[in-house]
Amino acid sequence: MGKIIEMKGLTKIYPNGRGIEDVSLEICQGEIFGFLGPNGAGKTTAMKIMTGLIKPDLGAVRLFGYDITDQYEEAMASVGALIETAESYHYLSAYDNLKQFARYYPQVDEQRIEEVLAITGIARYKNERPKKFSLGMKQRLGLAAAIISRPRLLILDEPFNGLDVQGMIDIRNLIKSLAEEEGTTCFISSHLIHDVELTCTRIGVIYDGKVLNVDSTENILRNYASLENYFVNEVERNGHV
């Protein structure tokens, strides 16, 4: 299986001392990788560097073998991303928001727009404006935008935020079906242990800007009663609690 994401020695320290330090990860094709850590652990910083939104102090990222800094367009050509909050034009309907977004992708037609509205469960709200949407609905619209071009890599920052129980189940099933049926590689950050446990095939624990450990979900659950037990153990073992 080919390497889709390669991070080497990523470091970014902000003036307040927070950030990430020496983060190295490799994600292979078809994996659903869970970046698990509390708020403020450095997940979003790493994902912003991965998608070229900010530059690291040290280290490098390659997506599909392309350097995110020197070969940005090639690296991002097959990537769909939802980082921090889902952005939208409040004065346009959900459908027209996706139509605007689709202009970047010549292969996306109106049928595909209808398809992603259905997949993410917002088809019946397609003529409503996102300014009336709940946080969970905005997340669904952001996810629809992220998958509209049928990306080979999906980068989702806290995709379960603001969703009700049914929404979480829907999004989990969507992520799994993209990985299993279309071979999409997924990189997900979350602080919600239960959802990571039920969605991801491999998990990296990030705490205080550092990656403590990376292991397959199968392995973790073979050795620990739950992912929560594993997480607490990793944090304690590394002397942070």
ZADO-1210 file (C-alpha; in nm, 4 decimals, padded with zeros to 6 digits):
<atoms>
<atom x="00.0000" y="00.0000" z="00.0000" code="MET" pos="1"/>
<atom x="00.1349" y="00.3394" z="-00.0990" code="GLY" pos="2"/>
<atom x="00.2058" y="00.6169" z="00.1473" code="LYS" pos="3"/>
<atom x="-00.0510" y="00.8923" z="00.1111" code="ILE" pos="4"/>
<atom x="00.0662" y="01.1203" z="00.3948" code="ILE" pos="5"/>
<atom x="00.4246" y="01.1543" z="00.5191" code="GLU" pos="6"/>
<atom x="00.4987" y="01.3983" z="00.8011" code="MET" pos="7"/>
<atom x="00.8573" y="01.4322" z="00.9163" code="LYS" pos="8"/>
<atom x="00.9664" y="01.6261" z="01.2247" code="GLY" pos="9"/>
<atom x="00.6854" y="01.8823" z="01.2092" code="LEU" pos="10"/>
<atom x="00.7407" y="02.1606" z="01.4598" code="THR" pos="11"/>
<atom x="00.5442" y="02.4814" z="01.5008" code="LYS" pos="12"/>
<atom x="00.5658" y="02.6757" z="01.8263" code="ILE" pos="13"/>
<atom x="00.3458" y="02.9808" z="01.8809" code="TYR" pos="14"/>
<atom x="00.4498" y="03.2814" z="02.0952" code="PRO" pos="15"/>
<atom x="00.2396" y="03.1450" z="02.3852" code="ASN" pos="16"/>
<atom x="00.4508" y="02.8263" z="02.3856" code="GLY" pos="17"/>
<atom x="00.1728" y="02.6065" z="02.2452" code="ARG" pos="18"/>
<atom x="00.1983" y="02.4185" z="01.9165" code="GLY" pos="19"/>
<atom x="00.3470" y="02.0898" z="01.8008" code="ILE" pos="20"/>
<atom x="00.6924" y="01.9422" z="01.8358" code="GLU" pos="21"/>
<atom x="00.8657" y="01.6853" z="01.6149" code="ASP" pos="22"/>
<atom x="00.5474" y="01.5207" z="01.4806" code="VAL" pos="23"/>
<atom x="00.6212" y="01.2366" z="01.2379" code="SER" pos="24"/>
<atom x="00.3484" y="01.0147" z="01.0891" code="LEU" pos="25"/>
<atom x="00.2925" y="00.7958" z="00.7847" code="GLU" pos="26"/>
<atom x="-00.0586" y="00.7150" z="00.6599" code="ILE" pos="27"/>
<atom x="-00.1165" y="00.4501" z="00.3922" code="CYS" pos="28"/>
<atom x="-00.3866" y="00.4235" z="00.1294" code="GLN" pos="29"/>
<atom x="-00.7325" y="00.3245" z="00.2528" code="GLY" pos="30"/>
<atom x="-00.6566" y="00.3852" z="00.6201" code="GLU" pos="31"/>
<atom x="-00.8926" y="00.5752" z="00.8468" code="ILE" pos="32"/>
<atom x="-00.6411" y="00.7401" z="01.0756" code="PHE" pos="33"/>
<atom x="-00.7612" y="00.8968" z="01.4001" code="GLY" pos="34"/>
<atom x="-00.5608" y="01.1821" z="01.5510" code="PHE" pos="35"/>
<atom x="-00.6840" y="01.1654" z="01.9097" code="LEU" pos="36"/>
<atom x="-00.6154" y="01.4300" z="02.1704" code="GLY" pos="37"/>
<atom x="-00.7763" y="01.6912" z="02.3948" code="PRO" pos="38"/>
<atom x="-00.8571" y="02.0417" z="02.2725" code="ASN" pos="39"/>
<atom x="-00.5368" y="02.2444" z="02.2454" code="GLY" pos="40"/>
<atom x="-00.3154" y="01.9365" z="02.1958" code="ALA" pos="41"/>
<atom x="-00.1986" y="02.0540" z="01.8514" code="GLY" pos="42"/>
<atom x="-00.4311" y="01.8600" z="01.6192" code="LYS" pos="43"/>
<atom x="-00.5543" y="02.1598" z="01.4197" code="THR" pos="44"/>
<atom x="-00.2037" y="02.3055" z="01.3926" code="THR" pos="45"/>
<atom x="-00.0769" y="01.9808" z="01.2361" code="ALA" pos="46"/>
<atom x="-00.3725" y="01.9707" z="00.9967" code="MET" pos="47"/>
<atom x="-00.3261" y="02.3325" z="00.8917" code="LYS" pos="48"/>
<atom x="00.0372" y="02.2553" z="00.8092" code="ILE" pos="49"/>
<atom x="-00.0702" y="01.9411" z="00.6199" code="MET" pos="50"/>
<atom x="-00.3031" y="02.1430" z="00.3995" code="THR" pos="51"/>
<atom x="-00.0629" y="02.4337" z="00.3449" code="GLY" pos="52"/>
<atom x="-00.2622" y="02.6872" z="00.5500" code="LEU" pos="53"/>
<atom x="00.0350" y="02.7617" z="00.7755" code="ILE" pos="54"/>
<atom x="00.4061" y="02.6923" z="00.7427" code="LYS" pos="55"/>
<atom x="00.5967" y="02.4829" z="00.9981" code="PRO" pos="56"/>
<atom x="00.9056" y="02.6139" z="01.1803" code="ASP" pos="57"/>
<atom x="01.0721" y="02.2812" z="01.1008" code="LEU" pos="58"/>
<atom x="00.9877" y="01.9610" z="00.9172" code="GLY" pos="59"/>
<atom x="00.8054" y="01.8680" z="00.5983" code="ALA" pos="60"/>
<atom x="00.4810" y="01.7130" z="00.4732" code="VAL" pos="61"/>
<atom x="00.4315" y="01.5120" z="00.1571" code="ARG" pos="62"/>
<atom x="00.0882" y="01.4189" z="00.0220" code="LEU" pos="63"/>
<atom x="00.0891" y="01.1570" z="-00.2560" code="PHE" pos="64"/>
<atom x="00.4675" y="01.2059" z="-00.2656" code="GLY" pos="65"/>
<atom x="00.4426" y="01.5810" z="-00.3331" code="TYR" pos="66"/>
<atom x="00.5888" y="01.8370" z="-00.0932" code="ASP" pos="67"/>
<atom x="00.3088" y="02.0568" z="00.0426" code="ILE" pos="68"/>
<atom x="00.5295" y="02.3685" z="00.0338" code="THR" pos="69"/>
<atom x="00.7102" y="02.3323" z="-00.2992" code="ASP" pos="70"/>
<atom x="00.4445" y="02.1382" z="-00.4947" code="GLN" pos="71"/>
<atom x="00.1252" y="02.2687" z="-00.3377" code="TYR" pos="72"/>
<atom x="-00.1112" y="02.2258" z="-00.6339" code="GLU" pos="73"/>
<atom x="00.0003" y="01.8694" z="-00.7069" code="GLU" pos="74"/>
<atom x="-00.0115" y="01.7761" z="-00.3366" code="ALA" pos="75"/>
<atom x="-00.3646" y="01.9123" z="-00.2892" code="MET" pos="76"/>
<atom x="-00.5137" y="01.8043" z="-00.6243" code="ALA" pos="77"/>
<atom x="-00.6870" y="01.4958" z="-00.4787" code="SER" pos="78"/>
<atom x="-00.7529" y="01.6249" z="-00.1266" code="VAL" pos="79"/>
<atom x="-01.0844" y="01.7187" z="00.0358" code="GLY" pos="80"/>
<atom x="-01.0556" y="01.9010" z="00.3679" code="ALA" pos="81"/>
<atom x="-01.2685" y="02.0400" z="00.6479" code="LEU" pos="82"/>
<atom x="-01.0489" y="02.2313" z="00.8943" code="ILE" pos="83"/>
<atom x="-01.1908" y="02.4059" z="01.2022" code="GLU" pos="84"/>
<atom x="-01.5379" y="02.5388" z="01.1222" code="THR" pos="85"/>
<atom x="-01.7203" y="02.4736" z="00.7972" code="ALA" pos="86"/>
<atom x="-01.7197" y="02.7956" z="00.5943" code="GLU" pos="87"/>
<atom x="-02.0175" y="02.8898" z="00.3770" code="SER" pos="88"/>
<atom x="-02.1865" y="03.1840" z="00.2067" code="TYR" pos="89"/>
<atom x="-02.4719" y="03.2670" z="00.4449" code="HIS" pos="90"/>
<atom x="-02.6792" y="03.4449" z="00.1780" code="TYR" pos="91"/>
<atom x="-02.6791" y="03.1457" z="-00.0601" code="LEU" pos="92"/>
<atom x="-02.8766" y="02.8223" z="-00.0254" code="SER" pos="93"/>
<atom x="-02.6958" y="02.4999" z="00.0677" code="ALA" pos="94"/>
<atom x="-02.7294" y="02.3872" z="-00.2956" code="TYR" pos="95"/>
<atom x="-02.5863" y="02.7138" z="-00.4337" code="ASP" pos="96"/>
<atom x="-02.3003" y="02.6985" z="-00.1825" code="ASN" pos="97"/>
<atom x="-02.2015" y="02.3615" z="-00.3261" code="LEU" pos="98"/>
<atom x="-02.2480" y="02.4927" z="-00.6800" code="LYS" pos="99"/>
<atom x="-02.0000" y="02.7734" z="-00.6058" code="GLN" pos="100"/>
<atom x="-01.7567" y="02.5224" z="-00.4621" code="PHE" pos="101"/>
<atom x="-01.8005" y="02.2893" z="-00.7619" code="ALA" pos="102"/>
<atom x="-01.6673" y="02.5568" z="-00.9985" code="ARG" pos="103"/>
<atom x="-01.3129" y="02.4556" z="-00.8934" code="TYR" pos="104"/>
<atom x="-01.3707" y="02.1031" z="-01.0216" code="TYR" pos="105"/>
<atom x="-01.4631" y="02.0631" z="-01.3900" code="PRO" pos="106"/>
<atom x="-01.5686" y="01.6997" z="-01.3320" code="GLN" pos="107"/>
<atom x="-01.8372" y="01.7918" z="-01.0741" code="VAL" pos="108"/>
<atom x="-02.1832" y="01.8239" z="-01.2281" code="ASP" pos="109"/>
<atom x="-02.5264" y="01.8969" z="-01.0813" code="GLU" pos="110"/>
<atom x="-02.5906" y="01.5267" z="-01.0330" code="GLN" pos="111"/>
<atom x="-02.2857" y="01.5054" z="-00.8043" code="ARG" pos="112"/>
<atom x="-02.4126" y="01.8053" z="-00.6028" code="ILE" pos="113"/>
<atom x="-02.7464" y="01.6276" z="-00.5499" code="GLU" pos="114"/>
<atom x="-02.5568" y="01.3113" z="-00.4609" code="GLU" pos="115"/>
<atom x="-02.3436" y="01.4683" z="-00.1841" code="VAL" pos="116"/>
<atom x="-02.6498" y="01.6469" z="-00.0424" code="LEU" pos="117"/>
<atom x="-02.8157" y="01.3045" z="-00.0152" code="ALA" pos="118"/>
<atom x="-02.5048" y="01.1283" z="00.1202" code="ILE" pos="119"/>
<atom x="-02.4629" y="01.3843" z="00.4000" code="THR" pos="120"/>
<atom x="-02.8328" y="01.3871" z="00.4839" code="GLY" pos="121"/>
<atom x="-02.9147" y="01.7471" z="00.3957" code="ILE" pos="122"/>
<atom x="-03.0971" y="01.7015" z="00.0619" code="ALA" pos="123"/>
<atom x="-03.4263" y="01.8197" z="00.2042" code="ARG" pos="124"/>
<atom x="-03.2662" y="02.1410" z="00.3290" code="TYR" pos="125"/>
<atom x="-03.0876" y="02.2194" z="00.0010" code="LYS" pos="126"/>
<atom x="-03.2876" y="02.5392" z="-00.0640" code="ASN" pos="127"/>
<atom x="-03.2318" y="02.6778" z="00.2868" code="GLU" pos="128"/>
<atom x="-02.9530" y="02.9187" z="00.3771" code="ARG" pos="129"/>
<atom x="-02.6781" y="02.7952" z="00.6104" code="PRO" pos="130"/>
<atom x="-02.7226" y="03.0969" z="00.8404" code="LYS" pos="131"/>
<atom x="-03.0302" y="02.9153" z="00.9765" code="LYS" pos="132"/>
<atom x="-02.8414" y="02.5869" z="01.0174" code="PHE" pos="133"/>
<atom x="-02.7419" y="02.4319" z="01.3498" code="SER" pos="134"/>
<atom x="-02.3708" y="02.3564" z="01.4054" code="LEU" pos="135"/>
<atom x="-02.4340" y="01.9931" z="01.3100" code="GLY" pos="136"/>
<atom x="-02.6041" y="02.0951" z="00.9843" code="MET" pos="137"/>
<atom x="-02.3136" y="02.3274" z="00.9011" code="LYS" pos="138"/>
<atom x="-02.0776" y="02.0336" z="00.9615" code="GLN" pos="139"/>
<atom x="-02.2778" y="01.8205" z="00.7171" code="ARG" pos="140"/>
<atom x="-02.2618" y="02.0949" z="00.4529" code="LEU" pos="141"/>
<atom x="-01.8865" y="02.1314" z="00.5088" code="GLY" pos="142"/>
<atom x="-01.8472" y="01.7575" z="00.4673" code="LEU" pos="143"/>
<atom x="-02.0545" y="01.7649" z="00.1467" code="ALA" pos="144"/>
<atom x="-01.8126" y="02.0289" z="00.0116" code="ALA" pos="145"/>
<atom x="-01.5103" y="01.8223" z="00.1215" code="ALA" pos="146"/>
<atom x="-01.6233" y="01.5082" z="-00.0659" code="ILE" pos="147"/>
<atom x="-01.7757" y="01.6728" z="-00.3736" code="ILE" pos="148"/>
<atom x="-01.4701" y="01.6175" z="-00.5945" code="SER" pos="149"/>
<atom x="-01.4391" y="01.2485" z="-00.4925" code="ARG" pos="150"/>
<atom x="-01.1029" y="01.3119" z="-00.3211" code="PRO" pos="151"/>
<atom x="-00.8550" y="01.0304" z="-00.2695" code="ARG" pos="152"/>
<atom x="-00.7593" y="01.1838" z="00.0667" code="LEU" pos="153"/>
<atom x="-01.0069" y="01.3332" z="00.3119" code="LEU" pos="154"/>
<atom x="-00.8726" y="01.5494" z="00.5978" code="ILE" pos="155"/>
<atom x="-01.1381" y="01.6207" z="00.8616" code="LEU" pos="156"/>
<atom x="-01.0796" y="01.8298" z="01.1722" code="ASP" pos="157"/>
<atom x="-01.3293" y="01.7363" z="01.4478" code="GLU" pos="158"/>
<atom x="-01.5969" y="01.6106" z="01.2016" code="PRO" pos="159"/>
<atom x="-01.8261" y="01.4916" z="01.4853" code="PHE" pos="160"/>
<atom x="-01.8461" y="01.8343" z="01.6519" code="ASN" pos="161"/>
<atom x="-02.1989" y="01.9627" z="01.7013" code="GLY" pos="162"/>
<atom x="-02.3659" y="01.6476" z="01.5687" code="LEU" pos="163"/>
<atom x="-02.6447" y="01.4702" z="01.7518" code="ASP" pos="164"/>
<atom x="-02.6243" y="01.0921" z="01.8048" code="VAL" pos="165"/>
<atom x="-02.7848" y="01.0106" z="01.4679" code="GLN" pos="166"/>
<atom x="-02.5533" y="01.2599" z="01.2964" code="GLY" pos="167"/>
<atom x="-02.2468" y="01.0956" z="01.4506" code="MET" pos="168"/>
<atom x="-02.3630" y="00.7523" z="01.3328" code="ILE" pos="169"/>
<atom x="-02.4344" y="00.8883" z="00.9811" code="ASP" pos="170"/>
<atom x="-02.0925" y="01.0537" z="00.9482" code="ILE" pos="171"/>
<atom x="-01.9115" y="00.7484" z="01.0887" code="ARG" pos="172"/>
<atom x="-02.0867" y="00.5270" z="00.8326" code="ASN" pos="173"/>
<atom x="-02.0088" y="00.7725" z="00.5532" code="LEU" pos="174"/>
<atom x="-01.6364" y="00.7808" z="00.6387" code="ILE" pos="175"/>
<atom x="-01.6205" y="00.3999" z="00.6589" code="LYS" pos="176"/>
<atom x="-01.8013" y="00.3511" z="00.3281" code="SER" pos="177"/>
<atom x="-01.5706" y="00.6000" z="00.1516" code="LEU" pos="178"/>
<atom x="-01.2669" y="00.4073" z="00.2797" code="ALA" pos="179"/>
<atom x="-01.4050" y="00.0609" z="00.2108" code="GLU" pos="180"/>
<atom x="-01.5868" y="00.1167" z="-00.1177" code="GLU" pos="181"/>
<atom x="-01.3842" y="00.3922" z="-00.2839" code="GLU" pos="182"/>
<atom x="-01.0422" y="00.3369" z="-00.1218" code="GLY" pos="183"/>
<atom x="-01.0437" y="00.6909" z="00.0172" code="THR" pos="184"/>
<atom x="-00.7777" y="00.7562" z="00.2785" code="THR" pos="185"/>
<atom x="-00.9154" y="00.9483" z="00.5771" code="CYS" pos="186"/>
<atom x="-00.7255" y="01.1534" z="00.8355" code="PHE" pos="187"/>
<atom x="-00.9563" y="01.2561" z="01.1199" code="ILE" pos="188"/>
<atom x="-00.8826" y="01.4566" z="01.4307" code="SER" pos="189"/>
<atom x="-01.1108" y="01.4313" z="01.7313" code="SER" pos="190"/>
<atom x="-01.1260" y="01.4628" z="02.1083" code="HIS" pos="191"/>
<atom x="-01.4265" y="01.2249" z="02.1135" code="LEU" pos="192"/>
<atom x="-01.2735" y="00.8927" z="02.2134" code="ILE" pos="193"/>
<atom x="-01.5815" y="00.6791" z="02.1452" code="HIS" pos="194"/>
<atom x="-01.6225" y="00.8003" z="01.7866" code="ASP" pos="195"/>
<atom x="-01.2541" y="00.7502" z="01.7083" code="VAL" pos="196"/>
<atom x="-01.2715" y="00.3962" z="01.8494" code="GLU" pos="197"/>
<atom x="-01.5719" y="00.3102" z="01.6317" code="LEU" pos="198"/>
<atom x="-01.4472" y="00.4781" z="01.3120" code="THR" pos="199"/>
<atom x="-01.0687" y="00.4570" z="01.2800" code="CYS" pos="200"/>
<atom x="-00.8449" y="00.1681" z="01.1781" code="THR" pos="201"/>
<atom x="-00.5308" y="00.3249" z="01.3281" code="ARG" pos="202"/>
<atom x="-00.4907" y="00.5821" z="01.6014" code="ILE" pos="203"/>
<atom x="-00.2228" y="00.8328" z="01.6991" code="GLY" pos="204"/>
<atom x="-00.2437" y="00.9913" z="02.0438" code="VAL" pos="205"/>
<atom x="-00.1343" y="01.3558" z="02.0549" code="ILE" pos="206"/>
<atom x="-00.0935" y="01.5294" z="02.3876" code="TYR" pos="207"/>
<atom x="00.0674" y="01.8623" z="02.4667" code="ASP" pos="208"/>
<atom x="00.1985" y="01.8999" z="02.1095" code="GLY" pos="209"/>
<atom x="00.3693" y="01.5606" z="02.0950" code="LYS" pos="210"/>
<atom x="00.2623" y="01.2286" z="01.9411" code="VAL" pos="211"/>
<atom x="00.2794" y="00.9760" z="02.2246" code="LEU" pos="212"/>
<atom x="00.2046" y="00.6587" z="02.0326" code="ASN" pos="213"/>
<atom x="00.0539" y="00.5186" z="01.7123" code="VAL" pos="214"/>
<atom x="-00.1122" y="00.1778" z="01.6916" code="ASP" pos="215"/>
<atom x="-00.3894" y="-00.0081" z="01.5116" code="SER" pos="216"/>
<atom x="-00.7323" y="00.0026" z="01.6752" code="THR" pos="217"/>
<atom x="-00.7393" y="-00.3767" z="01.6636" code="GLU" pos="218"/>
<atom x="-00.4150" y="-00.3993" z="01.8596" code="ASN" pos="219"/>
<atom x="-00.5221" y="-00.1390" z="02.1135" code="ILE" pos="220"/>
<atom x="-00.8530" y="-00.3149" z="02.1844" code="LEU" pos="221"/>
<atom x="-00.6745" y="-00.6491" z="02.2123" code="ARG" pos="222"/>
<atom x="-00.4627" y="-00.5084" z="02.4958" code="ASN" pos="223"/>
<atom x="-00.6974" y="-00.2601" z="02.6637" code="TYR" pos="224"/>
<atom x="-01.0616" y="-00.2706" z="02.7750" code="ALA" pos="225"/>
<atom x="-01.1318" y="00.0435" z="02.5692" code="SER" pos="226"/>
<atom x="-00.9624" y="00.3224" z="02.3794" code="LEU" pos="227"/>
<atom x="-01.0211" y="00.5465" z="02.6815" code="GLU" pos="228"/>
<atom x="-00.8128" y="00.3114" z="02.8995" code="ASN" pos="229"/>
<atom x="-00.5372" y="00.3138" z="02.6382" code="TYR" pos="230"/>
<atom x="-00.5437" y="00.6939" z="02.6090" code="PHE" pos="231"/>
<atom x="-00.5204" y="00.7462" z="02.9872" code="VAL" pos="232"/>
<atom x="-00.2417" y="00.4870" z="03.0090" code="ASN" pos="233"/>
<atom x="-00.0396" y="00.6527" z="02.7286" code="GLU" pos="234"/>
<atom x="-00.0720" y="00.9964" z="02.8869" code="VAL" pos="235"/>
<atom x="00.0238" y="00.8651" z="03.2331" code="GLU" pos="236"/>
<atom x="00.3126" y="00.6594" z="03.0949" code="ARG" pos="237"/>
<atom x="00.4519" y="00.9707" z="02.9344" code="ASN" pos="238"/>
<atom x="00.4337" y="01.1531" z="03.2668" code="GLY" pos="239"/>
<atom x="00.1736" y="01.4164" z="03.1803" code="HIS" pos="240"/>
<atom x="-00.1105" y="01.3396" z="03.4206" code="VAL" pos="241"/>
</atoms>
